[in-house]
Amino acid sequence: MVEENHNRAMFKVHYEDLAEKVYKALKEMILTSELSPGMKLVQEDLSERLGVSRTPLLAAFSKLEKELLIELVPRRGAFVRKCELSELYHFADIRQRLEPLGAREAAEAADEAGIAALDAVFETYKQAVAGGIATKIKEADYYFHMEIMKLSTNFVLLQILSSFNIVVISNQSGLLKPPEQSLREHEVLFAAIASKDPDAAEKAMADHLVDIRKGMVAAFPSGKAGSRR
């Protein structure tokens, strides 16, 4: 009986770990536009591509729905979330309020290892800007911002923004501002965090995000976001 209970516990841990891996894989696919807004998530296809059964896949769907990354429509199935511009404004407002807090806390918590990790991610962003491919720039921008949230050690903030930022990125067809401008703003932000200056870091992030709504208006003049493949 003890052995049987032990085996059940081991299966549960293994299953939960697998469901988490599927969740992370799908989240990455949405970020990189491999799964685009409005796209139907066909269970059979995804199960085959990821090499898993439907059980961990459905568990991942449930988690992604809670994070507003997908929609589960009765009798129709699961779809990557497609937003109206008005909805994206709400996500932008959340970023404008929460990310400056994350930048402040990152500067307060920064140590040598954390700054080195942020520097490495920033270097990837620089390379993406130099390459000039919008999808790569958006992806690198996401990881730069999330590395700052990790450095803050505020993991509630990280969890919220890691999903909300993907919703915005996946629904935008282009960039919200010229990449050269973003690069300059990121340089100021990185310098403030690396120098462990909370006030400067908070201001740099607020300045970086202040015109995000304006960028959305320019990117989505029709009032619609996202695109079906």
C-alpha atoms as a printed R data frame, in Angstrom:
    type eleno elety resid chain resno       x      y       z
1   ATOM     1    CA   MET     A     1   0.000  0.000   0.000
2   ATOM     2    CA   VAL     A     2   2.829  2.384   0.879
3   ATOM     3    CA   GLU     A     3   4.547  1.570  -2.419
4   ATOM     4    CA   GLU     A     4   1.303  2.116  -4.345
5   ATOM     5    CA   ASN     A     5   0.780  5.536  -2.742
6   ATOM     6    CA   HIS     A     6   4.399  6.407  -3.506
7   ATOM     7    CA   ASN     A     7   3.901  5.490  -7.176
8   ATOM     8    CA   ARG     A     8   0.771  7.633  -7.356
9   ATOM     9    CA   ALA     A     9   2.655 10.586  -5.899
10  ATOM    10    CA   MET     A    10   5.480 10.116  -8.390
11  ATOM    11    CA   PHE     A    11   2.978 10.010 -11.270
12  ATOM    12    CA   LYS     A    12   1.336 13.206 -10.039
13  ATOM    13    CA   VAL     A    13   4.651 15.053  -9.880
14  ATOM    14    CA   HIS     A    14   5.629 13.767 -13.318
15  ATOM    15    CA   TYR     A    15   2.246 14.733 -14.791
16  ATOM    16    CA   GLU     A    16   2.301 18.226 -13.272
17  ATOM    17    CA   ASP     A    17   5.829 18.753 -14.560
18  ATOM    18    CA   LEU     A    18   4.753 17.680 -18.062
19  ATOM    19    CA   ALA     A    19   1.722 19.976 -18.021
20  ATOM    20    CA   GLU     A    20   3.979 22.872 -17.002
21  ATOM    21    CA   LYS     A    21   6.344 22.127 -19.891
22  ATOM    22    CA   VAL     A    22   3.432 22.088 -22.351
23  ATOM    23    CA   TYR     A    23   2.152 25.360 -20.912
24  ATOM    24    CA   LYS     A    24   5.567 27.008 -21.350
25  ATOM    25    CA   ALA     A    25   5.914 25.637 -24.892
26  ATOM    26    CA   LEU     A    26   2.521 26.997 -25.963
27  ATOM    27    CA   LYS     A    27   3.257 30.349 -24.330
28  ATOM    28    CA   GLU     A    28   6.495 30.596 -26.297
29  ATOM    29    CA   MET     A    29   4.667 29.674 -29.515
30  ATOM    30    CA   ILE     A    30   2.204 32.510 -28.934
31  ATOM    31    CA   LEU     A    31   5.011 34.973 -28.197
32  ATOM    32    CA   THR     A    32   6.845 34.102 -31.431
33  ATOM    33    CA   SER     A    33   3.607 34.160 -33.508
34  ATOM    34    CA   GLU     A    34   3.914 30.473 -34.338
35  ATOM    35    CA   LEU     A    35   0.406 30.456 -32.887
36  ATOM    36    CA   SER     A    36  -1.202 33.737 -34.004
37  ATOM    37    CA   PRO     A    37  -4.263 35.641 -32.697
38  ATOM    38    CA   GLY     A    38  -7.520 34.019 -33.748
39  ATOM    39    CA   MET     A    39  -5.868 30.700 -34.610
40  ATOM    40    CA   LYS     A    40  -7.712 27.583 -33.485
41  ATOM    41    CA   LEU     A    41  -5.666 25.271 -31.255
42  ATOM    42    CA   VAL     A    42  -6.316 21.795 -32.641
43  ATOM    43    CA   GLN     A    43  -5.689 19.283 -29.875
44  ATOM    44    CA   GLU     A    44  -4.695 16.426 -32.178
45  ATOM    45    CA   ASP     A    45  -2.114 18.523 -34.025
46  ATOM    46    CA   LEU     A    46  -0.601 20.018 -30.873
47  ATOM    47    CA   SER     A    47  -0.497 16.647 -29.122
48  ATOM    48    CA   GLU     A    48   1.462 15.243 -32.040
49  ATOM    49    CA   ARG     A    49   3.798 18.232 -32.338
50  ATOM    50    CA   LEU     A    50   4.592 18.321 -28.628
51  ATOM    51    CA   GLY     A    51   4.604 14.554 -28.152
52  ATOM    52    CA   VAL     A    52   2.081 14.551 -25.315
53  ATOM    53    CA   SER     A    53  -1.399 13.236 -24.611
54  ATOM    54    CA   ARG     A    54  -4.451 15.465 -24.386
55  ATOM    55    CA   THR     A    55  -4.449 15.446 -20.562
56  ATOM    56    CA   PRO     A    56  -1.440 17.761 -20.005
57  ATOM    57    CA   LEU     A    57  -2.480 19.756 -23.081
58  ATOM    58    CA   LEU     A    58  -5.899 20.504 -21.598
59  ATOM    59    CA   ALA     A    59  -4.275 21.404 -18.278
60  ATOM    60    CA   ALA     A    60  -2.075 23.876 -20.148
61  ATOM    61    CA   PHE     A    61  -5.119 25.287 -21.974
62  ATOM    62    CA   SER     A    62  -6.805 25.944 -18.639
63  ATOM    63    CA   LYS     A    63  -3.805 27.854 -17.317
64  ATOM    64    CA   LEU     A    64  -3.385 29.864 -20.515
65  ATOM    65    CA   GLU     A    65  -7.059 30.827 -20.449
66  ATOM    66    CA   LYS     A    66  -6.675 32.181 -16.896
67  ATOM    67    CA   GLU     A    67  -3.756 34.292 -18.132
68  ATOM    68    CA   LEU     A    68  -5.903 35.661 -21.016
69  ATOM    69    CA   LEU     A    69  -3.644 34.157 -23.674
70  ATOM    70    CA   ILE     A    70  -6.278 31.848 -25.152
71  ATOM    71    CA   GLU     A    71 -10.068 31.636 -25.236
72  ATOM    72    CA   LEU     A    72 -12.067 28.451 -24.693
73  ATOM    73    CA   VAL     A    73 -15.274 28.731 -26.713
74  ATOM    74    CA   PRO     A    74 -18.038 26.201 -25.926
75  ATOM    75    CA   ARG     A    75 -18.630 23.716 -28.780
76  ATOM    76    CA   ARG     A    76 -15.951 25.434 -30.897
77  ATOM    77    CA   GLY     A    77 -12.694 24.777 -29.084
78  ATOM    78    CA   ALA     A    78  -9.639 26.784 -28.013
79  ATOM    79    CA   PHE     A    79  -8.340 29.877 -29.831
80  ATOM    80    CA   VAL     A    80  -5.378 32.190 -29.366
81  ATOM    81    CA   ARG     A    81  -6.791 35.372 -27.883
82  ATOM    82    CA   LYS     A    82  -7.456 38.123 -30.422
83  ATOM    83    CA   CYS     A    83  -7.930 41.581 -28.919
84  ATOM    84    CA   GLU     A    84  -9.655 44.782 -29.865
85  ATOM    85    CA   LEU     A    85  -7.518 47.912 -29.615
86  ATOM    86    CA   SER     A    86  -9.583 49.037 -26.623
87  ATOM    87    CA   GLU     A    87  -8.589 45.854 -24.791
88  ATOM    88    CA   LEU     A    88  -4.925 46.410 -25.570
89  ATOM    89    CA   TYR     A    89  -5.207 49.855 -24.004
90  ATOM    90    CA   HIS     A    90  -6.044 48.161 -20.700
91  ATOM    91    CA   PHE     A    91  -2.970 45.949 -20.950
92  ATOM    92    CA   ALA     A    92  -0.885 49.022 -21.787
93  ATOM    93    CA   ASP     A    93  -2.240 50.863 -18.748
94  ATOM    94    CA   ILE     A    94  -1.270 47.946 -16.523
95  ATOM    95    CA   ARG     A    95   2.255 47.935 -17.948
96  ATOM    96    CA   GLN     A    96   2.594 51.684 -17.376
97  ATOM    97    CA   ARG     A    97   1.676 51.298 -13.723
98  ATOM    98    CA   LEU     A    98   3.418 48.066 -12.799
99  ATOM    99    CA   GLU     A    99   6.654 47.954 -14.786
100 ATOM   100    CA   PRO     A   100   8.109 51.144 -13.236
101 ATOM   101    CA   LEU     A   101   7.579 49.450  -9.855
102 ATOM   102    CA   GLY     A   102   9.407 46.381 -11.156
103 ATOM   103    CA   ALA     A   103  12.292 48.523 -12.413
104 ATOM   104    CA   ARG     A   104  12.580 50.248  -9.033
105 ATOM   105    CA   GLU     A   105  12.628 46.943  -7.198
106 ATOM   106    CA   ALA     A   106  15.146 45.531  -9.682
107 ATOM   107    CA   ALA     A   107  17.544 48.395  -8.940
108 ATOM   108    CA   GLU     A   108  17.056 47.813  -5.216
109 ATOM   109    CA   ALA     A   109  17.622 44.053  -5.449
110 ATOM   110    CA   ALA     A   110  20.337 44.061  -8.126
111 ATOM   111    CA   ASP     A   111  23.480 42.057  -7.450
112 ATOM   112    CA   GLU     A   112  26.427 41.280  -9.729
113 ATOM   113    CA   ALA     A   113  24.927 38.036 -11.026
114 ATOM   114    CA   GLY     A   114  21.565 39.645 -11.756
115 ATOM   115    CA   ILE     A   115  23.124 42.613 -13.557
116 ATOM   116    CA   ALA     A   116  25.280 40.235 -15.626
117 ATOM   117    CA   ALA     A   117  22.182 38.234 -16.595
118 ATOM   118    CA   LEU     A   118  20.350 41.428 -17.591
119 ATOM   119    CA   ASP     A   119  23.380 42.566 -19.578
120 ATOM   120    CA   ALA     A   120  23.383 39.279 -21.532
121 ATOM   121    CA   VAL     A   121  19.696 39.643 -22.394
122 ATOM   122    CA   PHE     A   122  20.273 43.285 -23.338
123 ATOM   123    CA   GLU     A   123  23.051 42.190 -25.702
124 ATOM   124    CA   THR     A   124  20.603 39.834 -27.431
125 ATOM   125    CA   TYR     A   125  18.211 42.762 -27.809
126 ATOM   126    CA   LYS     A   126  20.946 44.913 -29.355
127 ATOM   127    CA   GLN     A   127  21.686 42.154 -31.864
128 ATOM   128    CA   ALA     A   128  17.984 41.867 -32.729
129 ATOM   129    CA   VAL     A   129  17.774 45.616 -33.366
130 ATOM   130    CA   ALA     A   130  20.868 45.419 -35.564
131 ATOM   131    CA   GLY     A   131  19.245 42.563 -37.514
132 ATOM   132    CA   GLY     A   132  16.145 44.653 -38.188
133 ATOM   133    CA   ILE     A   133  13.590 41.803 -38.091
134 ATOM   134    CA   ALA     A   134  10.494 42.988 -36.237
135 ATOM   135    CA   THR     A   135   9.504 39.586 -34.829
136 ATOM   136    CA   LYS     A   136  12.989 39.059 -33.376
137 ATOM   137    CA   ILE     A   137  13.038 42.581 -31.930
138 ATOM   138    CA   LYS     A   138   9.671 42.066 -30.225
139 ATOM   139    CA   GLU     A   139  10.795 38.737 -28.771
140 ATOM   140    CA   ALA     A   140  14.099 40.152 -27.503
141 ATOM   141    CA   ASP     A   141  12.281 43.192 -26.077
142 ATOM   142    CA   TYR     A   142   9.946 40.890 -24.167
143 ATOM   143    CA   TYR     A   143  12.808 38.943 -22.588
144 ATOM   144    CA   PHE     A   144  14.638 42.152 -21.640
145 ATOM   145    CA   HIS     A   145  11.591 43.456 -19.793
146 ATOM   146    CA   MET     A   146  10.964 40.107 -18.135
147 ATOM   147    CA   GLU     A   147  14.580 39.850 -16.995
148 ATOM   148    CA   ILE     A   148  14.072 43.154 -15.183
149 ATOM   149    CA   MET     A   149  10.965 41.757 -13.498
150 ATOM   150    CA   LYS     A   150  12.947 38.647 -12.481
151 ATOM   151    CA   LEU     A   151  15.677 40.844 -11.060
152 ATOM   152    CA   SER     A   152  13.064 42.634  -8.946
153 ATOM   153    CA   THR     A   153  12.378 39.290  -7.159
154 ATOM   154    CA   ASN     A   154   8.694 40.312  -7.229
155 ATOM   155    CA   PHE     A   155   7.390 37.103  -8.748
156 ATOM   156    CA   VAL     A   156   3.734 38.127  -8.543
157 ATOM   157    CA   LEU     A   157   4.600 41.055 -10.792
158 ATOM   158    CA   LEU     A   158   6.573 38.751 -13.080
159 ATOM   159    CA   GLN     A   159   3.676 36.330 -13.413
160 ATOM   160    CA   ILE     A   160   1.180 39.071 -14.270
161 ATOM   161    CA   LEU     A   161   3.369 40.874 -16.792
162 ATOM   162    CA   SER     A   162   4.832 37.781 -18.440
163 ATOM   163    CA   SER     A   163   1.378 36.948 -19.774
164 ATOM   164    CA   PHE     A   164  -0.037 40.437 -20.321
165 ATOM   165    CA   ASN     A   165   2.987 41.511 -22.350
166 ATOM   166    CA   ILE     A   166   2.669 38.447 -24.574
167 ATOM   167    CA   VAL     A   167  -0.972 39.352 -25.270
168 ATOM   168    CA   VAL     A   168   0.130 42.796 -26.481
169 ATOM   169    CA   ILE     A   169   3.103 41.505 -28.493
170 ATOM   170    CA   SER     A   170   1.185 38.701 -30.191
171 ATOM   171    CA   ASN     A   171  -1.580 41.100 -31.257
172 ATOM   172    CA   GLN     A   172   0.672 43.799 -32.723
173 ATOM   173    CA   SER     A   173   1.728 43.354 -36.332
174 ATOM   174    CA   GLY     A   174   4.623 45.809 -36.182
175 ATOM   175    CA   LEU     A   175   6.659 47.751 -33.617
176 ATOM   176    CA   LEU     A   176   5.160 50.367 -31.305
177 ATOM   177    CA   LYS     A   177   8.092 52.737 -31.765
178 ATOM   178    CA   PRO     A   178  11.278 52.913 -33.859
179 ATOM   179    CA   PRO     A   179  13.730 50.264 -32.605
180 ATOM   180    CA   GLU     A   180  16.566 52.807 -32.409
181 ATOM   181    CA   GLN     A   181  14.478 54.881 -29.983
182 ATOM   182    CA   SER     A   182  13.666 51.833 -27.868
183 ATOM   183    CA   LEU     A   183  17.329 50.890 -27.816
184 ATOM   184    CA   ARG     A   184  18.329 54.305 -26.464
185 ATOM   185    CA   GLU     A   185  15.630 54.094 -23.807
186 ATOM   186    CA   HIS     A   186  16.720 50.573 -22.852
187 ATOM   187    CA   GLU     A   187  20.299 51.802 -22.488
188 ATOM   188    CA   VAL     A   188  19.162 54.448 -19.986
189 ATOM   189    CA   LEU     A   189  17.078 51.860 -18.149
190 ATOM   190    CA   PHE     A   190  19.898 49.327 -17.976
191 ATOM   191    CA   ALA     A   191  22.367 51.957 -16.743
192 ATOM   192    CA   ALA     A   192  19.996 53.000 -13.938
193 ATOM   193    CA   ILE     A   193  19.507 49.420 -12.761
194 ATOM   194    CA   ALA     A   194  23.203 48.556 -13.072
195 ATOM   195    CA   SER     A   195  24.076 51.610 -10.959
196 ATOM   196    CA   LYS     A   196  21.454 50.499  -8.399
197 ATOM   197    CA   ASP     A   197  19.531 53.777  -8.590
198 ATOM   198    CA   PRO     A   198  15.848 52.990  -7.842
199 ATOM   199    CA   ASP     A   199  14.537 56.497  -8.587
200 ATOM   200    CA   ALA     A   200  16.313 56.652 -11.946
201 ATOM   201    CA   ALA     A   201  15.224 53.119 -12.864
202 ATOM   202    CA   GLU     A   202  11.575 53.833 -12.072
203 ATOM   203    CA   LYS     A   203  11.664 57.071 -14.084
204 ATOM   204    CA   ALA     A   204  13.454 55.417 -17.023
205 ATOM   205    CA   MET     A   205  10.815 52.703 -17.256
206 ATOM   206    CA   ALA     A   206   7.957 55.216 -16.918
207 ATOM   207    CA   ASP     A   207   9.489 57.373 -19.672
208 ATOM   208    CA   HIS     A   208   9.962 54.294 -21.860
209 ATOM   209    CA   LEU     A   209   6.287 53.320 -21.593
210 ATOM   210    CA   VAL     A   210   4.676 56.761 -21.502
211 ATOM   211    CA   ASP     A   211   3.769 56.826 -25.200
212 ATOM   212    CA   ILE     A   212   2.768 53.161 -25.565
213 ATOM   213    CA   ARG     A   213  -0.861 54.080 -26.303
214 ATOM   214    CA   LYS     A   214   0.261 56.475 -29.024
215 ATOM   215    CA   GLY     A   215   2.232 53.647 -30.596
216 ATOM   216    CA   MET     A   216  -0.827 51.422 -30.547
217 ATOM   217    CA   VAL     A   217  -2.920 54.044 -32.336
218 ATOM   218    CA   ALA     A   218  -0.292 54.228 -35.066
219 ATOM   219    CA   ALA     A   219   0.072 50.454 -35.299
220 ATOM   220    CA   PHE     A   220  -3.667 49.732 -35.361
221 ATOM   221    CA   PRO     A   221  -5.395 52.652 -37.156
222 ATOM   222    CA   SER     A   222  -8.406 50.464 -37.952
223 ATOM   223    CA   GLY     A   223  -9.030 49.840 -34.262
224 ATOM   224    CA   LYS     A   224  -8.352 46.157 -34.747
225 ATOM   225    CA   ALA     A   225  -5.394 44.145 -33.491
226 ATOM   226    CA   GLY     A   226  -3.911 40.823 -34.443
227 ATOM   227    CA   SER     A   227  -4.349 38.945 -37.698
228 ATOM   228    CA   ARG     A   228  -5.550 35.531 -38.808
229 ATOM   229    CA   ARG     A   229  -3.185 33.434 -40.864
